[in-house]
Amino acid sequence: MNEIFKVMEERSAVRLYQKDKEIPNETLYKILEMAGKAPSAWNLQHWRFLVVTAKEQKEKLFPIAYNQKHVLDASAVVIILGDTEADKVAPEVFEKAPEEARKMLLNNINSAYSQGRPLGEKEALKNASLGAMQLMLAAKALGIDSCPMSGFDHEAIIPAFGIPERFIPVMMITLGYADGPAKPTDRFDIKRLVMHEKFEDNF
């Protein structure tokens, strides 16, 4: 089987971790580096990764995550943040582009983001989610298990971790070494999920 398919097949949400087993820094940063190579609209790279490894910080996060124990047991928790004002990095992103193309791209981006915060939030959520998925696949490729979490207090986490208003918490991902096999999950047959040429209600 192709290696990337093998990683996709083997990745599962893991909630039981070997306690006190740390991910080496070089491994953690390789995972983050690969996550940062995910695709994004206009290459604005809407994601930011707030990495929590210190015991006291995980304890602060624990009640915000509704007391889900794998937040404490995981080697690291990555808070995925979405940039609602990603247009601000556009001049840097396209700094080396040919002048005519640069002007056109910046004009298009500025025009889109002039719609205000709702558009920025929508783009932040969509694009940061791409980064989150890539992070979990990169982790599995390096032997690190993960669990995506949307069940946490999205409002409380902002002041607790000093997150600026510009960024919204999209999800949290626990990372670590599984303490036993993940619970298997059944998936719909792909024929139920795929339609051709027009929408058909397969449910």
Buried (B, 14 or more C-beta within 10 A) or exposed (E): EEEEEEBEEEBBBBBBBBEEEEBEEEBBEBBBEBBBEBEBBBEBBBBBBBBBBEEEBBEBBBBBBEEBEBBBBBBBBBBBBBBBBBBEBBEEBBEEEEEEEBEEBBEEBEEBBEEEEEBBBEBBBBBBBBBBBBBBBBBBBBEBBBBBBEEBEEEBBBEBBEBEEBBBBBBBBBBBBBBEEBEEEEEEEEEEEEEEEEEEEEE
